[in-house]
Amino acid sequence: MMKYVLLLLSLPILLSLDPLVYDSDYHASYQSPEGIMFVSYSEKWDEENLKELYKELIQNKHGKEISLLQEVRIQGGSLNGSAAKGRFSALTDTITLYHGDKQTDASSYRDTLSHEYGHHFAYHYIKSHHFPFSEWSKLRGLEDAPVRWDAFWNYSDGDHMWYPQEIMADDYVLLYGSGRKTSKSDVLSSNEPFYQMTQHENKELPNVLENKKLIAYLEKETGIKADRDRILTGPELKTIQKDKITFAASDQSQVAFKAQITYFQDGVKLASDEKLFIASSGAETFTIPLNDAASSFEVTFEILDLQTSVGFETPPERFHVDSLLSKGQ
């Protein structure tokens, strides 16, 4: 009986992924200290570029599983004409990165490389993550979500964000992936850091960065700790007065909060506003002026960790002024 269970667990991997096809006609190669082969099939990528790609790879948190990664390839063109930048084969433990003729810098593959390595990470430690009965799927809160569990025989590009494999890989990016710093001056002078922040593809699922039970489970299964400053939560409404509302930031420092506020009077939109706040030391509060003609307002936050450029957006939340005031907030 056990051998059939093991076959069932391994069958999706065997059915879904292409075998490793060695092509000796490569442009450049580099072997990492762990024995990972980096191979370029693009003239834009030489050995030095591949060494930089390796440096980018090892910035992702990893353990013993990294020695099982066999190859990272750079292909000059696309994957069957698609815009996809990467692909992972669990059968051969190989990452392939596409569009190498245009993406000529290792940093341009940062998030893609983290995502594809996230697949390698998941198939090594959480082998059952592509099944609805897995502990990971329960802790991730996928029971009532429209998750597609049939990726191996009925894959659709349009449902990419709803495949558990892709959810898990993006979870890895946010919790363990390499990051890049964003300066306060960049945030204060432009919205670009918010446009470029690393987010989960599936914004309809709960924020993984505050799922402490899931994080504890991953740490136990992998033996790899997530950085505590990776835990990001949305701000909490503290007080409301006729002329202002006050929110408390999370305990984490070096986090930028951008609030989008829309004011309504009896359901009719009055105006919109945008406010920016940077929490420097943690456990801070910030105040947003309130339109005194508004009977209700809706707030959405974009939250950006300046240390990693990882972030998320909160879903819109509607507040009714009279109701809040009557509750004494």
N, C-alpha and C positions, 0 to 999 in steps of 0.2 A: 504493500500500500504506500509506504513512504517513498519508494522510487517513483511512483506515479505522481505524487505531490511535487517531488523535486523536478520531474519532467514538466509538470504544469507551470511551475515557477520559472523554469528556464526557457520554455517554448516561445513565449512572446519575444524574448531577446533574439532567439535563433531565427525566428521568422521575419523579424522587422528590419534587420540591419545587414548592410552589404558586407561581403567578405573583403579582407584586405587584399588589394591588388597592387603588387609591387611593379613600379615603373622605373626602370633604370635611367630614363631620359629626363632626369631632374637637373635643375640649374645650380642648386647649392644645397649643402646639408651641414648639420651640426649635431653632435651627440652630447647631451647634457651629462653632468656627473652622475645622475640617477640612471643613465642609460636610455633616456628618451631620445628618439630620433626626430629632429626637426628637418623637414625636407621642403624645398621650394621648387615649384614648377613654374615660377614667374621670374622673368629677368629683372624685375624690380626688387627682388629679395635675394640678397647675397648672404654669405655666412655671418657677417656682422649683424645684419638685420635679424637673422634667426636667433642669434645670441641675445639680442634685445627682447625678442619675443619670449625666449626662455625666462629672462629676468621678469617679464610681465607675468608669466605663468606662476612662478613660485611666490609671487606676492599674494596669491590666493592661499588662504589657510588650508593646510593639508597635513596628512599623516603618512602612514606607511603605504597608503593606496597610491601615492604618486609614483612609486617605483613600478607599479603595474601598468601605467600609461605607456603605450608602445610608441606612438608616433603622433606628431603634430605636422600636418601638411598645409602648405600654402598653394592654392590653385589660383591661377591668374584670372580665370573667367568665373561664370556663375554656375549654380547648381540647376541644371535644366532650365536656364533662362529666368530663374526666380531671383528675388532680391535678398534671399537668405544669405547671411554672412557666415554661417557655420553649421556643422553637423557632427554628431558623435556616433560612433559605432561601438556598441557594447560587446559585440562579438569579437572585435579585434582591438578594443581599447585604443581607438584612434580618433583624434579630432582633426577635422578638415575645415579650413578657413577659406572662404571664397572671395572673389573680387580683389585678389592680390595685386593686379595690375593698376588698380585705382587706390586701394588702401595700402599705402607704402610705409606706414609708420606703426610700430608695435602698439603704441598707445591707442591707435584707432580701433584695435581689436579688443581693448580692455574688457568691456562688458560682455562681448560675444565669447571671448576666451573663458571668462569666469562662468558664463552660462553653460558652455559645453563641458567645462571641467565639472560643473555641478552635476551633469548626467553621470560622469565617471564616478564621482563621489557617491551619488545616490545608489548606483548599481552595485557598488562595493559594500556599502554599509546598510542600506535600507532596501534590500532586494525586492521586497513585497510592495513597494510604494505605488506600483501601477495597478494594484488591486484594491477594490473598495473595502475589503475587510482588514486592511493593514492598520496598524496602530498609528502610523503617520497620518493616514487619511482621516482617522477619527479625531486626532488632536488638531488637525488642520481645519476641522469643521466643514468637511466636504459632503456630509450626509445629504443635505438638502440642496446642494448646489448642482447645476446642470453639467456635471463633469462627464467627459467622454472617456469611458473605460475601454474603448474599442480601437485605440490608435493603431494596433498592430495589424488589423485586417480591414479597417474602414477609415483611414486617415483623411482629414480634410484640412487644408490650409486655413480655411475660414474659422475653424474651431481651435486653432493652435493654443490659445490661452486656457482652454478648458480641458486639455489633456493633463493627467496627473504628473506625467514625466516633465512637462514644461513648467508646471506649477512648482514642482520640487526643485528643478534647476534654478528657477528664479529665486526661490527661497534661499538657496545656497548663495547666490550672488549678493543678496541683501545681508545675510548673516555672516558669511565667511569670505566673500569676494574681495578682491583688491579694490582699493579706493583711491581717491585723489583729493587733495585739499582744495577748499574754496576760501578765498580771503573775504573778510568783512567788506573791504573796499569794493570788491567785485559785486557783492550782493547789494550794497548801497547804491551803486552807480548804474546797475542794469538788472533786467529780469532774466538775463541769459543763464545764470547759474540754476534758476528754477526750471527753465526749459531743458537744460542739459543734465539735471540730476538723475541718478540711477534709481528707477522705480520698478516695482513689480509690473509685469505685463498685464496681469489680471487685477484690475482695480475694483472689481466687484466682490472680491473675497476680503475677509477681515485682514487687517494689517498684521503681517507675520512678525514685525519687529517688536510687537508688544505681547506676543503669545508666549508667555513664560513657560507654560507646561510643554509646549512643543519644543522650545529651545532646550529645556532640561532633558527631554527625551533624546534629541539629536546629540547632545553632549554625552549622554550616557552610552548611546549606541556607537558613537564614533570615537569617544575619548578626546575630542577636540572642543575646546571651550570657545564660545562666541564672545567677542569683546563686549563687556558690559555697556560701553558707550554706544553700541549698535542698537540698544533698545530705545526705540523712539515711540513716544505716545503723543496723541493730540492734546492741545491745551484744554483746561477745564474751566467752565464758567464759574466765577466766584461770586461776583456781586453785580447788581444792575440798579441804576438810578435813572431818573428821567433824562439825564443828559449824557450818561456814559455807562459803558459796560466794562467789567474787569475780568480778565482771564489769567489763570495761573499756568505758567509754562511747566514742562516736565522738569525733572531733577537734573537732566543732562545739560551740560554747558556747551557753548559753541554751537548753538542751533538757531537757525533763522526761521521765523514764522511769518508767512505772508497771508494776511486775511483778506478775503473778498467778501464784502458786505453788501447786501441788497436790502433796501428799506421798502416797506409796503404800508399803505394806509387802506384798511378794509379790503385787502386783497389786490389793490392796485399798486403797481410798482411806482415808487417815488424817485429813487435815485440809487446809484451804486457808488461804492467807495473801496479803496484799497489801502491797507496799512501794513507796514513792515516793522518787525521787532526782532532783535537779536538777543537771545539769552546768553550772557557771558559767563555767569557763575552758577547757574542752575537754580531751581526753585524760585524763579522770579515771577512777577506779575506785570501785566501790561494793560493799558486802558485804551479803549476805542471810543471816540466821541459818538454819541447817539443822536440821530436825527429826531428832534423833538416832535415832529409831525407824524412819526411812524407809529403804527399800532403793532407792527411785527417786523422782524428782520430775519434774514437768512445769512448764515455764515459758512464759508468753506475755507479751510486752511491748507496751505502748502507748507510742508515742514521739511527743512533741509539741514542735514548734519554737515557742518563745515569741515569736519575732520576727514570725512569719507566721500562727500557728495552723494550719499545715499539719502533717500527721502520718500515721502508718500503724500497723498492728498486725502483729506478727510471728506466724507460724503456731505452734501449740503444739510445743514440742520436749521430748522425754523424755530424761532423763539417768539412768543407772544408777550408783549411788554406787560400788559395788565396782569396776566397770569403769573408771570415771574415776580412782579411787585407784590402781589397778594400772598405769595409764598414766603415773602420776606428775604428774597435773595438780593 
